[in-house]
């Protein structure tokens, strides 16, 4: 009887974990066209405002297919300033549209203003509740660029740098959590700082990532390879 009782406790605990499991997505902002139009045609970024938003919603749909509807919830962190600025430039209500996409997928939308803001909010998530983490946005090998070419041509005014990761807690990440950056060059440096801080590997790109695949309903590809 004691053995059966113990098995039931383990079963209920695992069910409770599945119900509490969350999938976290961090989404950076787009560049402004007024800056990018100074570049040569082949070097211009973010012709479409929603590159990172569309990739994020595709990932949500993919996760729901893989994990099922029951017990699958999303926490979607979005750098709001970038979409406010691009929305004003284009004359479109992008933050409203993002809110609608979150509601459509039953995702909890959390607006952020900086890398430290994300860290503070992520660290407050329940222990071992996060099954997956994905980042969509501009990046280089040292940081996630939440902002890029929005306030300054070719430069970032908001980021999550590898040096900040010492403040990122691994406590919310479940055992076996899958973490991935879909930005450029992450695996060339930042991934090792992520693992050092959280104890969980961060899959990233060696080389650049390409969001043109979104036109075919696919997540970004990599010019080099994926690595940890």
C-alpha positions as CSV (number, residue, x, y, z in Angstrom):
1,X,0.0,0.0,0.0
2,X,2.8,2.4,0.8
3,X,4.4,1.7,-2.6
4,X,1.0,2.4,-4.3
5,X,0.6,5.6,-2.3
6,X,4.1,6.8,-3.3
7,X,3.4,6.1,-7.0
8,X,0.2,8.1,-6.8
9,X,2.0,11.0,-5.1
10,X,4.6,11.0,-7.9
11,X,1.8,10.8,-10.6
12,X,-0.1,13.7,-9.1
13,X,3.1,15.7,-8.8
14,X,4.0,15.1,-12.5
15,X,0.5,16.0,-13.5
16,X,0.7,19.2,-11.5
17,X,4.0,20.0,-13.2
18,X,2.5,19.5,-16.6
19,X,-0.4,21.8,-15.8
20,X,2.1,24.5,-14.6
21,X,4.5,24.1,-17.5
22,X,5.1,27.3,-19.4
23,X,6.8,28.2,-22.7
24,X,8.6,31.5,-22.7
25,X,9.2,33.6,-25.8
26,X,11.3,36.8,-25.8
27,X,10.7,39.0,-28.9
28,X,12.9,42.0,-29.9
29,X,11.8,45.0,-32.0
30,X,12.2,45.9,-35.6
31,X,14.4,48.6,-37.2
32,X,12.9,51.8,-38.6
33,X,12.8,52.2,-42.4
34,X,14.0,55.8,-42.2
35,X,17.4,54.5,-41.0
36,X,17.5,51.3,-43.0
37,X,16.8,53.1,-46.3
38,X,20.2,54.7,-46.1
39,X,21.8,51.2,-46.5
40,X,22.3,49.5,-49.9
41,X,19.3,47.4,-50.8
42,X,20.9,44.0,-50.0
43,X,21.9,45.2,-46.5
44,X,18.5,46.5,-45.4
45,X,16.8,45.0,-42.4
46,X,13.1,44.5,-41.4
47,X,11.3,45.5,-44.6
48,X,8.4,43.8,-42.9
49,X,7.7,45.0,-39.4
50,X,6.5,41.6,-38.1
51,X,9.5,39.3,-38.8
52,X,10.0,38.6,-35.1
53,X,6.3,38.6,-34.2
54,X,5.4,36.1,-36.9
55,X,8.3,33.9,-36.0
56,X,7.1,34.0,-32.4
57,X,3.5,33.0,-33.2
58,X,4.8,30.2,-35.6
59,X,6.8,28.9,-32.7
60,X,3.8,29.0,-30.4
61,X,1.8,27.0,-32.9
62,X,4.6,24.5,-33.2
63,X,4.9,24.1,-29.5
64,X,1.2,23.5,-29.1
65,X,1.3,20.8,-31.8
66,X,4.2,19.1,-30.0
67,X,3.0,19.4,-26.4
68,X,-0.8,19.4,-26.9
69,X,-3.3,22.0,-25.9
70,X,-3.9,20.9,-22.3
71,X,-1.3,22.1,-20.0
72,X,0.4,24.3,-22.6
73,X,0.7,28.0,-21.7
74,X,2.8,30.8,-23.0
75,X,4.5,33.9,-21.5
76,X,5.4,36.2,-24.3
77,X,7.8,39.0,-23.5
78,X,7.9,41.7,-26.2
79,X,10.1,44.8,-26.4
80,X,7.3,47.4,-26.7
81,X,9.3,50.5,-27.6
82,X,10.4,49.1,-30.9
83,X,6.8,48.4,-32.0
84,X,5.6,51.7,-30.7
85,X,8.2,53.5,-32.8
86,X,7.7,51.4,-36.0
87,X,3.9,51.7,-35.6
88,X,4.2,55.5,-35.5
89,X,6.5,55.4,-38.6
90,X,4.1,53.2,-40.6
91,X,0.9,54.7,-39.2
92,X,-0.2,51.2,-37.9
93,X,-1.4,50.0,-34.5
94,X,1.2,47.3,-34.2
95,X,1.0,47.0,-30.4
96,X,-2.7,46.4,-30.7
97,X,-2.2,43.8,-33.3
98,X,0.4,42.0,-31.1
99,X,-2.1,42.1,-28.2
100,X,-4.6,40.4,-30.5
101,X,-2.2,37.7,-31.6
102,X,-1.4,37.0,-27.9
103,X,-5.1,36.7,-27.1
104,X,-5.7,34.5,-30.1
105,X,-3.1,32.0,-28.8
106,X,-4.0,32.4,-25.2
107,X,-0.6,33.8,-24.4
108,X,0.2,36.0,-21.5
109,X,1.7,39.1,-23.1
110,X,4.3,41.0,-21.0
111,X,5.7,44.2,-22.4
112,X,9.3,44.9,-21.5
113,X,11.5,48.0,-21.8
114,X,15.0,46.6,-21.4
115,X,17.2,43.5,-20.8
116,X,17.1,44.1,-17.0
117,X,13.3,44.4,-17.1
118,X,13.1,41.0,-18.8
119,X,15.5,39.5,-16.2
120,X,13.5,40.9,-13.3
121,X,10.2,39.5,-14.7
122,X,11.6,36.2,-15.8
123,X,13.2,35.6,-12.4
124,X,9.8,35.8,-10.7
125,X,8.3,32.9,-12.6
126,X,7.5,29.8,-10.6
127,X,10.4,27.4,-9.9
128,X,10.9,24.7,-12.6
129,X,7.9,25.9,-14.6
130,X,9.5,26.8,-17.9
131,X,9.8,24.0,-20.4
132,X,11.0,26.0,-23.4
133,X,12.6,29.4,-24.0
134,X,13.0,31.0,-27.4
135,X,14.4,34.4,-28.5
136,X,13.5,36.1,-31.8
137,X,15.2,39.3,-32.7
138,X,18.4,40.9,-33.8
139,X,21.6,39.7,-32.0
140,X,25.3,39.5,-32.2
141,X,27.6,37.0,-30.5
142,X,27.5,38.9,-27.2
143,X,23.9,40.0,-26.8
144,X,20.3,39.9,-27.7
145,X,19.6,43.3,-29.4
146,X,16.1,44.1,-28.2
147,X,16.4,47.3,-30.2
148,X,18.4,47.7,-33.4
149,X,18.5,50.5,-35.9
150,X,15.4,52.0,-34.4
151,X,16.8,55.0,-32.5
152,X,20.3,55.0,-34.1
153,X,21.3,53.7,-37.5
154,X,23.0,50.3,-37.2
155,X,23.2,50.5,-33.4
156,X,21.2,49.2,-30.4
157,X,19.7,51.2,-27.6
158,X,18.3,48.2,-25.6
159,X,19.8,44.8,-25.2
160,X,20.4,41.7,-23.0
161,X,24.1,41.4,-22.8
162,X,26.0,38.2,-21.8
163,X,27.5,40.1,-18.9
164,X,23.9,40.6,-17.5
165,X,23.2,36.9,-17.5
166,X,24.9,36.5,-14.1
167,X,21.6,38.1,-12.8
168,X,19.4,35.7,-14.7
169,X,18.1,32.9,-12.5
170,X,18.0,29.3,-13.7
171,X,15.3,28.6,-11.0
172,X,12.3,29.0,-13.4
173,X,13.8,26.5,-15.9
174,X,12.6,22.9,-15.7
175,X,15.0,20.0,-15.8
176,X,15.6,19.3,-19.4
177,X,14.3,22.7,-20.6
178,X,15.0,23.5,-24.2
179,X,16.4,27.0,-24.8
180,X,17.1,28.5,-28.2
181,X,18.1,31.8,-29.7
182,X,16.9,32.4,-33.3
183,X,19.2,35.5,-33.6
184,X,22.5,35.7,-35.4
185,X,25.8,34.5,-33.9
186,X,24.5,33.6,-30.4
187,X,26.4,30.3,-30.1
188,X,29.7,32.1,-30.8
189,X,29.9,33.5,-27.2
190,X,26.6,34.2,-25.5
191,X,25.5,30.5,-25.2
192,X,28.3,29.7,-22.8
193,X,27.3,32.6,-20.5
194,X,23.7,31.5,-20.5
195,X,24.6,27.9,-19.5
196,X,27.0,29.2,-16.8
197,X,24.2,31.4,-15.3
198,X,21.3,29.0,-15.6
199,X,22.8,25.5,-15.8
200,X,20.8,24.9,-19.0
201,X,22.3,24.9,-22.6
202,X,21.3,27.6,-25.0
203,X,21.1,26.5,-28.7
204,X,22.2,29.3,-31.0
205,X,23.6,30.1,-34.4
206,X,27.1,29.9,-35.6
207,X,26.7,32.4,-38.4
208,X,23.7,34.4,-39.4
209,X,20.0,33.5,-39.3
210,X,17.6,34.2,-42.1
211,X,13.9,35.1,-41.5
212,X,13.0,34.9,-45.2
213,X,11.8,31.4,-44.5
214,X,8.7,32.9,-42.8
215,X,7.2,33.4,-46.2
216,X,7.0,29.6,-46.4
217,X,5.6,29.2,-42.9
218,X,8.9,28.0,-41.5
219,X,11.0,29.2,-38.6
220,X,14.3,31.0,-39.4
221,X,17.2,29.1,-41.0
222,X,20.9,29.4,-40.3
223,X,23.7,30.1,-42.7
224,X,26.2,28.2,-40.7
225,X,25.0,25.7,-38.1
226,X,23.1,25.4,-34.8
227,X,25.2,24.8,-31.8
228,X,25.3,25.1,-28.0
